[in-house]
């Protein structure tokens, strides 16, 4: 197996575990639906993360780097990104439904700081991977991506400290829409 095949195989397993966790939590919610007070915000958050996972997974199937450029540093840093993503996916929906029931809106706002802190960490590690690849490859830094990252980081910081429903709803809809647009741009 080549280095790239080893990397893709391991990360495919981890992405699969992420989706399994998400689908299992959703299944438990559906099975306990009479005890669940449904709300769209955590469900949209889960769908957003589902899209992010599939987009990243798909991107791995068409490597932009030559196979020689995959080294242990890339593997370790990307591995840390996978840990953060796994933690993020694990918190988006509840693992257990208490016998008294579950209010999904309350669940979301009980865990929003942890969720958006992990989202910010994903952004930090992602921009580090991207920037390091550009610097080590003697390419110019992609300043629009770096600026977009700082906007993303600022917004996630707002979501960490704020419990304003309208802010979370607006940002989550915007992030989901941006992800959908990124996916549709990769199709053409």
trRosetta pair geometry for C-beta under 8 A, 3 or more apart (Angstrom, degrees):
i j d omega theta_ij theta_ji phi_ij phi_ji
1 5 4.3 -127 -168 89 94 126
1 6 5.3 115 126 -57 125 82
1 9 7.4 -29 -162 -11 149 142
2 5 4.7 98 52 5 76 101
2 6 7.2 -136 96 -5 42 85
2 67 5.8 -43 172 -160 134 137
3 6 5.7 -56 -153 34 33 113
3 7 6.4 32 152 -18 67 106
3 67 6.3 137 53 -179 100 89
3 70 4.6 172 122 91 125 122
3 71 7.9 -11 -175 -86 155 30
4 7 5.7 -55 -149 37 32 111
4 8 6.2 27 157 -15 67 108
4 63 6.1 -75 -140 -39 133 159
4 67 5.0 -84 -25 -124 123 93
4 70 5.7 157 -76 -2 70 158
5 8 5.8 -53 -140 41 30 108
5 9 6.1 35 157 -24 64 108
6 9 5.8 -56 -147 34 26 112
6 10 6.5 20 159 -13 63 107
7 10 6.2 -62 -151 39 27 104
7 11 6.1 11 161 -5 65 115
7 60 7.9 -144 122 -159 100 118
7 70 6.1 -110 -25 -166 150 143
7 75 6.0 -122 -103 -109 106 94
7 78 7.5 39 -159 84 116 146
8 11 6.1 -63 -139 47 27 102
8 12 5.9 36 158 -28 65 109
8 60 5.5 151 -117 154 91 118
8 61 7.4 93 -138 -90 133 53
9 12 5.8 -54 -147 31 24 114
9 13 6.8 26 154 -19 60 102
10 13 5.8 -56 -158 31 33 111
10 14 6.6 25 150 -14 67 106
10 79 8.0 -23 127 -102 134 98
11 14 5.4 -50 -145 39 41 111
11 15 6.1 43 154 -19 69 102
11 57 7.8 -176 133 -115 102 74
11 60 6.3 -156 95 -124 138 164
11 78 7.2 -39 -87 141 134 118
11 82 6.2 -133 -125 -91 86 138
12 15 5.8 -50 -142 38 30 110
12 16 6.2 35 153 -21 62 107
12 57 7.1 93 -111 -146 67 105
12 60 7.8 -156 -65 98 82 148
13 16 5.6 -57 -152 36 29 115
13 17 6.5 31 150 -20 64 103
14 17 5.5 -50 -149 33 35 112
14 18 6.6 41 150 -23 64 100
14 82 4.8 21 139 -174 157 130
14 86 6.5 -83 -176 -68 100 120
15 18 5.5 -49 -152 31 35 116
15 19 6.6 30 153 -14 66 104
15 53 5.7 145 -151 -173 98 104
15 56 7.6 -166 -105 91 128 104
15 57 4.9 111 -161 -90 166 119
15 82 7.9 -87 -56 -135 67 105
16 19 5.9 -56 -148 39 32 107
16 20 6.2 37 151 -23 65 106
17 20 5.4 -52 -145 35 33 116
17 21 6.4 36 155 -21 65 102
17 86 6.9 3 101 -124 111 115
18 21 5.9 -56 -155 33 29 110
18 22 6.5 24 152 -14 64 108
18 53 5.8 -164 105 -122 138 143
18 85 6.4 -27 -104 131 147 100
18 86 5.5 -119 -88 -108 96 67
18 89 4.4 92 -161 39 94 170
19 22 5.6 -55 -146 40 35 111
19 23 5.9 31 157 -17 69 108
19 50 7.3 82 -116 -126 88 83
19 53 6.5 172 -66 128 93 155
19 89 7.9 -69 -64 -166 33 150
20 23 5.9 -56 -140 41 27 107
20 24 6.0 30 157 -23 63 110
21 24 5.8 -56 -146 35 26 112
21 25 6.5 25 156 -17 62 106
21 86 7.6 93 15 -161 154 77
21 89 5.7 105 81 125 123 110
21 90 5.6 -47 160 -95 149 71
22 25 6.0 -57 -151 36 29 109
22 26 6.4 27 153 -16 64 108
22 46 6.0 147 -158 -160 112 104
22 49 7.1 -167 -102 97 144 120
22 50 6.5 174 142 -80 161 94
22 89 5.4 -74 -59 -175 105 105
22 92 6.8 4 -116 63 97 125
22 93 6.6 101 -144 22 63 124
23 26 5.6 -54 -147 39 33 112
23 27 6.2 40 152 -25 66 105
24 27 5.5 -51 -147 33 30 115
24 28 6.6 31 153 -19 63 103
24 95 7.9 15 111 -135 107 73
25 28 5.8 -52 -150 34 33 111
25 29 6.6 34 151 -19 64 104
25 46 7.9 -146 88 -118 122 139
25 92 7.7 139 86 79 158 79
25 93 3.7 135 133 98 134 117
25 94 6.3 156 -158 75 110 38
25 95 5.8 -69 -102 -96 100 46
26 29 5.6 -53 -152 35 34 113
26 30 6.4 31 152 -18 67 105
26 46 6.9 140 -73 163 111 158
26 93 6.1 -21 -63 171 63 175
27 30 5.8 -56 -148 37 31 109
27 31 6.2 30 154 -19 66 107
28 31 5.7 -53 -143 37 31 111
28 32 6.2 5 162 4 65 111
28 94 7.6 -109 95 96 126 83
28 95 7.3 57 43 -178 162 33
28 96 7.3 -81 165 -114 153 27
28 97 5.9 -176 152 -16 103 109
29 32 6.3 -73 -144 53 25 92
29 33 6.9 66 148 -82 61 66
29 36 5.6 73 -163 -93 81 159
29 93 6.5 -84 -35 -174 134 122
29 94 7.2 114 -75 54 101 93
29 97 6.8 145 -99 -70 50 126
29 102 7.5 -93 -120 74 86 142
29 104 7.8 47 -139 -83 133 119
30 33 5.6 -1 -161 -56 37 107
32 35 4.6 -46 168 45 97 112
32 36 5.8 105 107 -35 87 102
32 97 4.1 174 74 93 169 168
32 101 7.9 175 156 -124 113 57
32 102 7.3 68 112 16 131 116
33 36 5.4 -61 -140 34 35 115
33 38 7.8 2 -151 -56 82 114
35 97 5.8 112 94 162 129 124
35 98 7.9 -152 159 79 133 57
35 99 7.6 -100 -138 -169 151 28
35 100 7.6 129 -162 113 113 24
35 101 3.9 -149 -178 -108 81 76
35 102 6.4 64 126 13 91 77
36 97 6.7 -66 -72 -133 94 130
36 101 6.6 -169 -72 -163 28 84
36 102 5.1 -14 -114 65 72 95
36 103 8.0 153 -165 -88 52 26
36 104 6.6 39 -175 -38 99 102
37 101 6.8 68 -17 156 88 120
37 102 6.9 -149 27 100 73 48
37 103 4.2 -7 58 -113 124 69
37 104 6.4 -149 89 9 66 76
37 105 7.3 -61 112 15 107 93
38 43 7.6 16 -168 -33 94 133
38 104 5.8 15 -145 12 32 135
39 42 6.3 71 83 16 95 93
39 43 7.4 179 96 -1 50 99
39 103 7.4 47 -17 173 123 68
39 104 4.1 -162 33 83 94 105
39 105 3.9 119 -56 -53 171 86
39 108 7.0 -105 90 -4 132 131
40 43 5.4 -73 -151 49 42 112
40 44 5.6 41 156 -24 81 107
41 44 6.0 -54 -143 35 25 107
41 45 6.5 29 154 -21 61 106
41 104 7.4 164 58 130 83 102
41 105 6.3 78 35 -112 124 73
41 108 5.2 25 105 -109 117 176
41 165 7.8 -102 -73 -153 151 85
41 168 6.3 38 -150 126 131 119
41 169 6.3 -81 -100 -90 105 77
41 172 6.7 118 -149 40 76 167
42 45 5.2 -49 -146 35 38 118
42 46 6.4 41 153 -21 66 101
42 92 6.6 148 -167 171 86 69
42 93 6.3 123 157 -95 117 67
42 104 4.8 -129 32 176 131 104
42 105 7.5 -148 -13 -84 105 35
42 107 6.3 2 -64 87 158 107
42 108 4.3 -143 -63 -75 100 110
43 46 5.7 -50 -150 34 33 112
43 47 6.5 31 151 -17 64 105
43 104 7.3 19 -32 169 87 153
44 47 5.5 -53 -145 39 35 111
44 48 6.2 44 152 -25 66 102
44 172 5.5 97 113 146 122 127
44 173 7.3 -25 173 -78 151 62
44 176 6.3 -74 179 -55 101 152
45 48 5.6 -49 -148 32 30 115
45 49 6.6 27 154 -14 63 105
45 92 5.3 -162 120 -152 108 105
45 108 7.0 149 1 -127 148 115
45 115 7.2 -1 -175 -179 145 146
45 172 6.0 -65 -78 -138 75 133
46 49 5.9 -56 -150 39 31 108
46 50 6.3 39 149 -25 64 105
46 92 4.8 139 -87 140 75 129
46 93 5.4 27 -84 -44 134 111
47 50 5.2 -49 -147 33 35 119
47 51 6.5 37 153 -19 65 101
47 176 7.0 35 100 -126 100 127
48 51 5.9 -56 -155 35 30 110
48 52 6.5 30 149 -19 65 106
48 172 6.5 -117 -40 -165 153 85
48 175 5.9 44 -150 109 139 108
48 176 4.6 -96 -96 -88 99 90
48 179 6.4 132 -152 19 76 154
49 52 5.4 -50 -145 36 37 114
49 53 6.3 40 155 -21 67 103
49 88 6.5 -173 -125 129 134 108
49 89 5.7 166 155 -99 142 78
49 92 5.7 -117 9 -70 152 161
50 53 5.9 -54 -149 34 28 111
50 54 6.5 22 155 -13 63 108
51 54 5.9 -58 -145 41 30 107
51 55 6.0 32 156 -21 66 109
51 176 7.0 105 32 -143 151 74
51 179 4.8 104 119 137 131 135
51 180 6.9 -52 -158 -70 154 66
51 183 6.8 -91 -170 -43 106 141
52 55 5.8 -56 -145 37 27 112
52 56 6.3 23 158 -14 64 109
52 179 6.1 -75 -71 -131 73 141
53 56 6.0 -60 -147 40 27 106
53 57 6.0 26 156 -20 65 111
53 85 7.2 131 -95 178 90 128
53 89 7.3 46 -64 -84 135 132
54 57 5.6 -54 -140 39 30 113
54 58 6.1 33 158 -21 64 107
55 58 5.9 -56 -148 36 26 111
55 59 6.4 29 152 -23 62 106
55 179 6.6 -131 -27 -167 154 96
55 182 6.6 45 -146 106 147 116
55 183 5.6 -105 -98 -84 110 95
55 186 7.7 142 -145 12 92 154
56 59 5.5 -52 -148 32 32 114
56 60 6.8 39 152 -26 62 99
57 60 5.8 -51 -161 23 33 114
57 61 7.6 35 145 -24 60 98
58 61 5.9 -51 -164 20 41 113
58 62 7.8 1 154 10 67 99
58 186 7.6 114 115 128 132 152
59 62 6.8 -77 -159 51 38 85
59 186 7.9 -89 -84 -133 86 154
60 63 7.2 8 -166 -73 44 77
63 67 7.4 86 97 -77 155 63
65 69 4.2 -116 180 72 116 130
65 70 6.4 127 106 -52 136 78
65 133 7.2 -99 -81 -153 123 124
66 69 5.3 97 60 -5 72 104
67 70 6.3 -43 -166 14 47 110
69 74 7.5 77 138 -34 74 156
69 133 7.8 73 160 -144 129 93
69 137 7.2 14 -135 -88 141 106
70 74 5.5 -111 -146 72 57 143
70 75 6.9 74 176 -53 90 92
71 74 5.4 102 52 11 62 100
71 75 7.0 -119 108 -4 35 96
72 75 5.3 -56 -145 40 35 117
72 76 6.1 35 157 -21 69 105
73 76 5.9 -55 -146 37 28 108
73 77 6.2 20 160 -12 65 109
73 132 8.0 -122 136 150 123 144
74 77 6.2 -60 -144 41 26 104
74 78 5.9 19 162 -11 65 114
74 129 7.4 86 -139 -145 74 97
74 133 7.6 65 -107 -85 113 98
75 78 6.2 -60 -141 44 22 105
75 79 6.1 30 154 -27 60 110
76 79 5.4 -54 -148 32 28 118
76 80 6.8 30 154 -19 62 99
77 80 5.8 -50 -156 30 34 111
77 81 6.8 38 145 -19 63 101
77 125 6.8 174 176 -166 87 97
77 128 6.8 -130 -167 109 133 113
77 129 5.6 165 126 -90 127 93
77 132 7.5 74 43 46 178 155
78 81 5.2 -46 -153 31 41 118
78 82 6.7 47 147 -23 66 98
78 129 6.3 80 -77 -115 78 141
79 82 5.5 -49 -154 29 36 115
79 83 6.9 40 148 -21 64 97
80 83 5.5 -45 -153 28 40 114
80 84 6.7 37 151 -15 66 102
80 125 6.1 -149 103 -133 103 143
81 84 5.8 -56 -152 38 34 109
81 85 6.3 34 151 -18 67 107
81 122 6.7 85 -153 -136 84 67
81 125 4.5 -178 -89 124 90 138
81 126 6.6 99 -126 -68 133 68
81 129 6.9 -23 -47 -37 144 141
82 85 5.6 -53 -144 39 32 112
82 86 6.2 37 155 -24 65 104
83 86 5.8 -55 -151 33 29 112
83 87 6.6 28 153 -16 63 105
84 87 5.8 -54 -151 37 33 111
84 88 6.3 37 150 -23 65 107
84 118 5.7 170 -175 -162 87 86
84 121 4.9 -141 -146 112 142 117
84 122 5.3 -175 121 -75 126 73
84 125 6.4 159 21 9 151 148
85 88 5.4 -55 -148 35 33 117
85 89 6.3 31 156 -17 67 104
85 122 6.1 87 -76 -108 75 119
86 89 5.9 -54 -147 37 30 108
86 90 6.2 33 152 -24 64 109
87 90 5.5 -57 -148 35 30 115
87 91 6.6 19 159 -15 65 108
87 118 5.5 -147 101 -126 106 140
88 91 6.4 -66 -153 35 27 102
88 92 6.8 40 153 -43 63 102
88 115 6.7 91 -144 -147 74 63
88 118 4.2 -178 -83 130 90 134
88 119 6.4 109 -128 -67 131 64
88 122 6.5 -6 -42 -46 155 131
89 92 5.9 -42 -150 5 34 118
90 95 7.5 0 -173 -61 80 115
91 111 5.4 -170 176 172 110 138
91 114 5.7 -134 -155 112 163 117
91 115 5.3 -153 108 -85 127 83
91 118 7.0 143 31 11 137 152
92 115 6.6 103 -90 -126 62 121
94 97 6.5 110 105 -76 130 60
94 102 5.9 -129 30 -146 160 149
94 104 7.9 -128 -6 -110 111 72
94 107 5.5 -80 -51 -148 113 148
97 101 7.3 -20 178 -143 95 29
97 102 5.0 -94 -137 -20 81 129
98 101 6.6 -30 79 40 86 22
98 102 6.4 132 30 -65 82 83
102 107 6.2 18 -177 -49 101 131
103 106 4.0 53 91 17 113 113
103 107 6.5 172 88 -17 57 84
104 107 5.2 -50 -143 35 36 117
104 108 6.3 42 156 -24 66 100
105 108 5.7 -49 -151 30 31 113
105 109 6.6 15 157 -5 64 107
106 109 6.2 -63 -146 46 31 100
106 110 6.0 39 154 -28 67 108
107 110 5.7 -55 -146 32 28 115
107 111 6.5 -5 164 8 63 112
108 111 6.6 -85 -155 51 23 89
108 112 6.0 47 153 -66 67 94
108 115 7.8 -36 -158 4 65 159
108 168 7.7 125 146 162 126 154
109 112 5.2 -14 -130 -17 39 123
109 163 5.6 66 -153 -145 117 100
111 114 5.2 -57 -169 47 74 112
111 115 5.4 78 132 -29 90 106
112 115 5.5 -58 -141 41 32 114
112 116 5.9 16 168 -7 70 111
112 159 6.6 -120 171 162 109 87
112 160 7.5 178 132 -121 85 35
112 163 7.0 144 52 -108 151 71
112 168 6.9 -68 -134 -107 139 138
113 116 6.5 -61 -139 45 24 97
113 117 6.0 29 158 -23 62 111
113 160 5.2 71 -135 -159 68 72
113 161 7.9 67 -109 -73 98 33
114 117 5.8 -56 -143 36 26 113
114 118 6.5 26 157 -17 62 106
115 118 6.0 -62 -158 36 26 108
115 119 6.5 26 147 -20 64 107
116 119 5.0 -44 -142 35 42 118
116 120 6.4 48 154 -22 66 97
116 156 5.0 175 -178 -167 96 83
116 159 4.2 -164 -122 104 157 110
116 160 4.6 -148 96 -71 121 72
117 120 5.7 -49 -151 34 32 111
117 121 6.5 34 148 -20 63 104
117 156 7.9 143 -85 157 24 111
117 160 5.7 85 -63 -114 75 123
118 121 5.4 -52 -148 36 35 114
118 122 6.5 43 150 -24 65 99
119 122 5.6 -46 -152 29 34 115
119 123 6.7 36 149 -18 62 103
119 156 5.2 -156 98 -131 108 131
119 159 7.8 -6 60 78 140 138
120 123 5.5 -54 -155 35 36 115
120 124 6.4 37 149 -21 68 103
120 153 5.8 82 -142 -134 94 72
120 156 4.2 174 -73 116 91 142
120 157 6.7 77 -97 -61 142 66
120 160 7.1 -24 -22 -48 136 130
121 124 5.6 -49 -145 34 35 112
121 125 6.3 29 158 -12 67 105
122 125 6.2 -59 -146 41 27 104
122 126 6.0 29 155 -21 63 113
123 126 5.7 -58 -143 38 27 113
123 127 6.3 19 162 -14 65 107
123 149 5.9 151 177 -153 104 86
123 152 5.2 -171 -129 116 146 126
123 153 5.6 -169 112 -75 145 81
123 156 6.7 -169 3 -4 145 152
124 127 6.3 -60 -148 38 25 102
124 128 6.4 27 153 -19 62 109
124 153 7.2 78 -66 -101 81 121
125 128 5.6 -56 -148 37 32 115
125 129 6.4 35 154 -22 66 103
126 129 5.8 -53 -150 33 30 111
126 130 6.3 25 155 -14 65 109
126 149 7.7 -167 88 -116 100 117
127 130 5.6 -53 -143 42 35 112
127 131 5.8 31 159 -16 69 110
127 145 7.1 168 -123 141 90 99
127 146 6.6 104 -157 -114 122 63
127 149 4.3 56 -83 -126 141 159
128 131 6.1 -56 -137 42 25 105
128 132 5.9 25 163 -18 63 112
129 132 6.1 -59 -144 38 22 108
129 133 6.3 24 157 -21 60 109
130 133 5.9 -58 -152 33 26 112
130 134 6.6 22 153 -16 62 107
130 142 6.9 -64 156 39 118 124
130 145 6.3 -102 137 139 152 148
131 134 5.7 -56 -150 37 33 110
131 135 6.2 28 155 -16 69 108
131 141 6.1 12 -134 -129 87 102
131 142 7.9 -128 -92 35 65 83
131 146 7.0 69 -83 -88 117 107
132 135 5.8 -55 -141 40 31 107
132 136 5.8 23 162 -11 68 112
133 136 6.2 -59 -138 45 23 104
133 137 5.9 12 162 -9 61 118
133 139 8.0 -5 123 38 70 123
134 137 6.0 -66 -140 47 23 103
134 139 4.4 -92 -156 75 74 102
134 140 7.0 -44 176 93 119 25
134 141 5.5 119 113 -104 146 48
134 142 6.3 -152 -82 -11 156 86
135 138 7.7 28 176 -74 31 30
135 139 7.7 -82 -55 52 19 67
135 141 7.1 12 -64 -75 83 89
141 146 6.3 17 159 -32 116 137
142 145 4.1 35 112 17 113 119
142 146 6.6 150 90 -19 63 86
143 146 5.3 -54 -142 38 39 113
143 147 6.1 39 159 -19 70 103
144 147 5.8 -53 -145 38 31 110
144 148 6.2 34 154 -20 64 107
145 148 5.5 -53 -145 38 31 113
145 149 6.3 39 152 -26 64 102
146 149 5.5 -47 -151 29 32 116
146 150 6.8 29 152 -16 62 101
147 150 5.9 -55 -152 35 34 107
147 151 6.6 36 149 -17 65 103
148 151 5.6 -53 -151 37 35 113
148 152 6.2 39 149 -21 66 106
149 152 5.5 -55 -149 38 32 114
149 153 6.1 32 153 -20 67 106
150 153 5.5 -47 -140 37 34 113
150 154 6.3 39 156 -22 63 103
151 154 5.8 -54 -150 35 29 112
151 155 6.4 27 153 -17 64 107
152 155 5.9 -59 -150 37 29 109
152 156 6.3 25 155 -17 66 107
153 156 5.8 -54 -144 38 31 108
153 157 6.4 36 154 -23 64 104
154 157 5.7 -53 -152 32 30 114
154 158 6.8 35 149 -21 62 101
155 158 5.6 -49 -155 30 36 115
155 159 6.6 32 149 -15 66 104
155 171 5.7 162 176 -136 118 129
156 159 5.5 -54 -150 39 38 111
156 160 6.4 47 149 -28 67 100
157 160 5.5 -47 -149 27 35 116
157 161 6.7 12 160 -3 65 106
158 161 6.5 -73 -152 45 28 94
158 162 5.5 -3 166 3 70 125
158 167 6.6 -118 142 174 115 136
158 171 7.6 169 84 -68 118 153
159 162 6.2 -64 -118 51 26 96
159 167 6.9 -169 -95 129 71 108
159 168 6.1 102 -133 -101 100 78
159 171 6.0 -122 -71 75 122 161
162 167 5.3 -8 119 73 145 154
162 168 7.5 -164 103 -48 102 87
164 167 4.1 66 87 7 109 113
164 168 6.9 168 88 -9 58 84
165 168 6.0 -62 -152 40 32 107
165 169 6.0 29 156 -18 69 111
166 169 5.7 -56 -143 40 30 112
166 170 6.0 29 159 -19 66 110
167 170 6.0 -56 -143 38 26 108
167 171 6.2 18 162 -12 63 112
168 171 6.2 -60 -141 42 25 105
168 172 6.0 22 163 -17 64 114
169 172 6.1 -60 -143 39 23 108
169 173 6.3 22 159 -16 61 109
170 173 6.0 -59 -151 37 26 109
170 174 6.3 24 153 -18 63 110
171 174 5.5 -56 -147 39 32 113
171 175 6.1 32 156 -18 68 105
172 175 5.8 -50 -141 37 31 110
172 176 6.3 31 157 -18 63 107
173 176 5.9 -57 -148 38 28 111
173 177 6.2 29 154 -20 64 109
174 177 5.7 -56 -147 37 29 111
174 178 6.3 30 155 -20 65 106
175 178 5.7 -53 -147 36 30 112
175 179 6.4 31 154 -19 64 106
176 179 5.7 -55 -150 36 31 112
176 180 6.4 32 152 -19 65 105
177 180 5.7 -53 -149 36 32 112
177 181 6.4 32 152 -18 65 105
178 181 5.7 -55 -149 37 32 112
178 182 6.4 35 151 -21 65 103
179 182 5.6 -50 -148 34 33 113
179 183 6.5 34 152 -19 64 103
180 183 5.7 -54 -151 36 32 112
180 184 6.4 27 153 -16 66 106
181 184 5.8 -55 -143 39 32 107
181 185 6.2 35 155 -22 65 105
182 185 5.8 -54 -148 35 29 112
182 186 6.6 28 154 -20 62 105
183 186 5.9 -57 -153 32 32 109
183 187 7.0 40 148 -30 62 100
184 187 5.5 -43 -157 18 40 119
184 188 7.4 29 154 -11 64 100
185 188 6.4 -60 -157 36 37 102
